Structure formats: structure tokens, C-alpha cells
């Protein structure tokens, strides 16, 4: 099914790719990518000859009914791995365990260091947990990847994608084996993550923002809420002013008639 979906995507969208030679023909590796669109997890596997495994929330694989079964089959077909988000530390620890298992089995593990999609097309600070911990626990090379223009194909909230060409740039592998076993050192985790994000920035050409994307999303949502409240207050004030003006006109008319 992977080849069927991948072939359809390549035929319909004709993605261009640079750096395919940086993907090893065999053996484990971690693909660390920027994250612009829901479709990123589909376009990257579509252009690779090897299977790449991303994680997805378990709910995608357990929904009831025909639609649920079709959704589960689709996600399995494109190499998505279900992760149970329950437990003391939720999806983070589950993702790390899943990533280590994929890498130790000799596979390609795909991860988005930003932790969520960019809210505005810029590149945000990488979270030091998942990527660095999997890399240091396994000694596998980290391959930086830049998705190009996928946010234009399928912006957040848009169901049907636009037919246009996305791009994928694959960088040279980064070796962090010198830090293997040091995944408990937060300074090492931060250093590894920042080095990977710098390489992604060079590949993507994105503006870098040294805050987490989750924080940026909260700020954007808070600003939108504040604007909506201001607009509502302005509309209510205008309505009150209109009522006062109408009342004044009516009073003036009554006095004139008297």
C-alpha cells in the first residue's frame, strides 16, 4: 500500500527532491524534519525507496466503523506507528520508546523536532527531548530534512490539498555517537537539538524563531481572542451610541411637536 500511495502522490504533485544520496540504502537513521503541514508525513515517505516510520496518535488506528478502518489502513500503509498517549508522561515518552525500537530494528525513524506544525511558516526552536534522546540512546545518524512549500499545499484546517509541487531537501548525516549514553544530560540534549535545527534552517531557508512553536501558537491564539474581544466591545459600544443617538432624535422630535 505504501508504494501505491507514494506513487499516487508523486504522480499528482510531482515533488522535487535534493539529497536522496544522503539516505542510507540500509541500516538505521533518524530523519529530523521541519513541519509545515499535515501532509509532510506523506510526501517524505513517498519519495524514498525505504520505509520511514513516523508516530501518530493511537486514536487514528482505533476509530470505529468503516471510516475508522479505512483511516487505520491508510496510516499503516504510509508507515505511521500508533502511540498511546496515556500514562504519566504521555506521548513524549511513548514516542521516544517507539523511536528507539524503530532505530534498533534497523529502520528509518522520522521525527519533527519542533513538536508541532509551524503556525506561520517560520522555523521554531526544537524540543530537546525526543530527537536527541533517540539519537543518543541508539548512536544512529541524524539526517536533517527540509520540507518546502507543503504549507501552501495544505494549510492548517484545509481538507483538500492544492495541486502544486512541494520540495524536499535532504542534508548530510550528522554523527552524534560521541555523546552516546549521555541522554540524561540536558545541556548535551540542547546542543544536539540546536545543531540539527541549524542544519534544517540552512536547508529550508526559513526564518528561525528561538521560541517553541507551541508557545507561539498560544500567543497567536491569545492575540486573536483579544482582537475578537476588542471588536465585540467596539461593536457593542457603537450599538449603544446608535441607541443613544436614536433616543435623542426621538426626544427632539417630541419636543418640537409639542
C-alpha positions as CSV (number, residue, x, y, z in Angstrom):
1,X,0.0,0.0,0.0
2,X,3.0,2.3,0.7
3,X,4.1,2.1,-2.9
4,X,0.5,2.7,-4.2
5,X,0.0,5.8,-2.0
6,X,3.5,7.0,-2.8
7,X,3.1,6.5,-6.5
8,X,-0.2,8.4,-6.5
9,X,1.3,11.3,-4.6
10,X,4.3,11.6,-6.9
11,X,2.1,11.4,-9.9
12,X,-0.3,14.1,-8.7
13,X,2.1,16.5,-7.0
14,X,5.5,15.8,-8.7
15,X,7.6,16.7,-5.7
16,X,11.2,17.7,-6.4
17,X,13.9,16.2,-4.2
18,X,17.5,17.1,-3.5
19,X,20.0,14.9,-1.5
20,X,18.5,11.5,-1.9
21,X,22.0,10.1,-1.9
22,X,22.2,11.1,1.8
23,X,19.6,8.4,2.8
24,X,21.5,5.1,3.5
25,X,20.4,2.1,1.5
26,X,20.3,0.0,4.6
27,X,20.7,0.4,8.4
28,X,19.2,2.7,10.9
29,X,18.9,6.5,10.7
30,X,16.8,9.3,12.1
31,X,15.2,11.8,9.7
32,X,14.6,15.1,11.5
33,X,12.4,17.4,9.5
34,X,10.7,20.8,9.8
35,X,7.0,20.6,10.0
36,X,4.8,22.8,7.8
37,X,1.8,20.7,7.0
38,X,-0.2,17.6,7.9
39,X,0.9,16.2,4.5
40,X,4.7,16.2,5.4
41,X,4.5,12.7,6.8
42,X,3.2,11.5,3.4
43,X,5.4,13.4,1.0
44,X,8.7,12.4,2.6
45,X,8.0,8.7,2.6
46,X,6.6,8.9,-1.0
47,X,10.0,10.0,-2.4
48,X,12.1,7.4,-0.5
49,X,12.7,3.8,-1.6
50,X,12.9,2.7,2.0
51,X,10.1,2.8,4.6
52,X,10.2,5.6,7.0
53,X,8.2,5.4,10.2
54,X,6.6,8.4,11.9
55,X,4.5,8.3,15.0
56,X,0.8,9.1,15.1
57,X,-1.7,9.1,18.0
58,X,-3.3,5.8,18.6
59,X,-6.8,7.2,18.1
60,X,-6.2,7.2,14.3
61,X,-5.9,3.4,14.4
62,X,-8.8,2.6,16.8
63,X,-11.8,4.6,15.5
64,X,-14.9,2.5,14.9
65,X,-16.8,1.9,11.7
66,X,-15.8,1.7,8.1
67,X,-14.3,5.2,8.1
68,X,-12.2,4.2,11.1
69,X,-10.9,1.0,9.4
70,X,-10.1,3.0,6.3
71,X,-8.2,5.6,8.3
72,X,-6.2,3.0,10.2
73,X,-5.3,1.2,6.9
74,X,-4.2,4.5,5.4
75,X,-1.9,5.4,8.3
76,X,-0.5,1.9,8.4
77,X,0.1,2.0,4.7
78,X,2.2,5.2,4.8
79,X,4.3,3.9,7.7
80,X,2.6,5.6,10.7
81,X,3.2,4.0,14.0
82,X,0.4,4.2,16.7
83,X,1.5,5.7,20.0
84,X,-0.6,5.5,23.1
85,X,-0.6,9.0,24.7
86,X,-1.9,7.8,28.1
87,X,0.4,7.3,31.1
88,X,2.3,9.6,33.4
89,X,4.3,11.4,30.8
90,X,2.0,10.9,27.8
91,X,3.1,11.0,24.2
92,X,6.7,12.2,24.8
93,X,7.9,9.0,26.5
94,X,5.9,6.8,24.2
95,X,7.4,8.5,21.1
96,X,10.9,8.1,22.4
97,X,10.4,4.4,23.1
98,X,8.8,3.9,19.7
99,X,11.7,5.7,18.0
100,X,14.3,3.7,19.8
101,X,12.5,0.4,18.7
102,X,12.4,1.5,15.1
103,X,16.1,2.5,15.0
104,X,17.3,-0.5,16.9
105,X,15.5,-2.7,14.4
106,X,17.5,-1.1,11.6
107,X,14.8,1.2,10.3
108,X,14.3,4.9,9.4
109,X,12.6,6.9,12.1
110,X,11.0,10.2,11.2
111,X,10.5,13.0,13.8
112,X,9.6,16.6,13.9
113,X,11.9,18.4,16.5
114,X,9.6,21.4,16.7
115,X,7.0,19.1,18.2
116,X,4.1,20.6,16.2
117,X,3.4,22.3,12.9
118,X,4.7,25.8,12.4
119,X,1.8,28.3,12.8
120,X,3.2,30.8,10.3
121,X,5.8,29.1,8.1
122,X,8.8,30.0,10.2
123,X,11.2,27.5,11.9
124,X,10.8,27.3,15.6
125,X,13.1,26.1,18.4
126,X,13.5,22.3,18.6
127,X,12.4,20.4,21.7
128,X,15.4,18.7,23.2
129,X,13.5,15.5,24.3
130,X,12.6,13.1,21.5
131,X,15.1,13.6,18.8
132,X,18.2,14.0,20.9
133,X,17.3,11.2,23.3
134,X,16.6,8.7,20.5
135,X,19.9,9.7,18.8
136,X,22.0,9.4,21.9
137,X,20.3,6.2,23.1
138,X,21.0,4.5,19.8
139,X,24.0,6.2,18.2
140,X,22.2,6.4,14.9
141,X,23.0,9.2,12.5
142,X,20.6,12.1,12.2
143,X,19.7,13.3,8.7
144,X,18.2,16.8,8.6
145,X,15.3,17.3,6.2
146,X,13.6,20.4,4.9
147,X,10.1,20.3,3.5
148,X,9.4,23.2,1.1
149,X,6.0,24.8,0.4
150,X,3.9,22.0,1.9
151,X,2.1,24.6,4.0
152,X,0.8,26.1,0.7
153,X,-0.5,22.8,-0.5
154,X,-2.4,22.0,2.7
155,X,-2.7,24.9,5.2
156,X,-3.9,24.1,8.7
157,X,-7.6,23.4,8.6
158,X,-7.8,22.8,4.9
159,X,-9.0,19.3,4.0
160,X,-8.5,19.3,0.2
161,X,-4.9,20.0,-0.8
162,X,-3.9,22.2,-3.7
163,X,-2.2,20.7,-6.7
164,X,1.3,22.2,-6.7
165,X,4.8,21.0,-6.4
166,X,6.4,20.6,-2.9
167,X,10.1,20.3,-2.4
168,X,12.2,18.2,-0.2
169,X,15.9,18.8,0.7
170,X,17.8,16.1,2.5
171,X,21.0,17.1,4.2
172,X,24.2,15.1,5.1
173,X,24.0,12.8,8.1
174,X,25.1,14.2,11.4
175,X,27.1,11.9,13.8
176,X,26.4,12.3,17.5
177,X,27.8,8.9,18.5
178,X,30.4,10.7,20.6
179,X,27.6,11.6,23.0
180,X,26.0,8.1,23.1
181,X,24.8,7.2,26.5
182,X,24.7,10.9,27.6
183,X,20.9,11.3,27.1
184,X,20.5,12.3,30.7
185,X,22.5,15.5,30.3
186,X,20.1,18.3,29.4
187,X,22.9,20.5,28.1
188,X,24.0,17.8,25.6
189,X,20.4,17.3,24.6
190,X,20.0,21.0,23.9
191,X,23.3,21.2,22.0
192,X,22.4,18.2,19.8
193,X,18.9,19.6,19.0
194,X,20.2,23.1,18.2
195,X,22.8,21.7,15.8
196,X,20.1,19.8,14.0
197,X,17.8,22.8,13.8
198,X,20.6,24.9,12.4
199,X,21.1,22.4,9.6
200,X,17.3,22.3,8.9
201,X,17.3,26.1,8.8
202,X,20.1,26.2,6.2
203,X,18.3,23.6,4.1
204,X,14.8,25.2,4.3
205,X,15.8,28.9,4.2
206,X,13.2,29.6,6.8
207,X,13.4,32.4,9.3
208,X,14.3,31.0,12.7
209,X,12.4,31.9,15.9
210,X,14.1,31.0,19.2
211,X,10.8,30.1,20.9
212,X,8.8,26.9,20.9
213,X,6.1,26.6,18.3
214,X,3.6,25.5,21.0
215,X,4.2,28.8,22.8
216,X,3.9,30.8,19.5
217,X,0.6,29.1,18.8
218,X,-0.7,30.0,22.2
219,X,0.4,33.6,21.7
220,X,-1.3,33.8,18.3
221,X,-4.5,32.3,19.7
222,X,-4.4,34.8,22.6
223,X,-3.9,37.7,20.3
224,X,-6.7,36.5,18.0
225,X,-9.0,36.2,21.1
226,X,-8.0,39.7,22.3
227,X,-8.8,41.1,18.8
228,X,-12.1,39.4,18.8
229,X,-13.0,40.8,22.2
230,X,-11.9,44.3,21.1
231,X,-14.1,44.0,18.0
232,X,-17.0,42.8,20.0
233,X,-16.6,45.6,22.6
234,X,-16.3,48.1,19.7
235,X,-19.5,46.8,18.1
236,X,-21.4,46.9,21.4
237,X,-20.2,50.5,22.0
238,X,-21.3,51.5,18.5
239,X,-24.6,49.9,19.1
240,X,-25.1,51.8,22.4
241,X,-24.1,55.0,20.7
242,X,-26.6,54.4,18.0
243,X,-29.3,53.8,20.5
244,X,-28.5,57.0,22.3
245,X,-28.5,58.9,19.1
246,X,-31.9,57.5,18.1
247,X,-33.3,58.3,21.6
248,X,-32.0,61.9,21.3
249,X,-33.6,62.2,17.9
250,X,-36.9,60.9,19.2
251,X,-36.8,63.2,22.2
252,X,-36.0,66.2,19.9
253,X,-38.9,65.3,17.6
254,X,-41.3,65.0,20.6
255,X,-40.3,68.5,21.9
256,X,-40.7,70.0,18.5
257,X,-44.1,68.5,18.1
258,X,-45.2,69.8,21.4
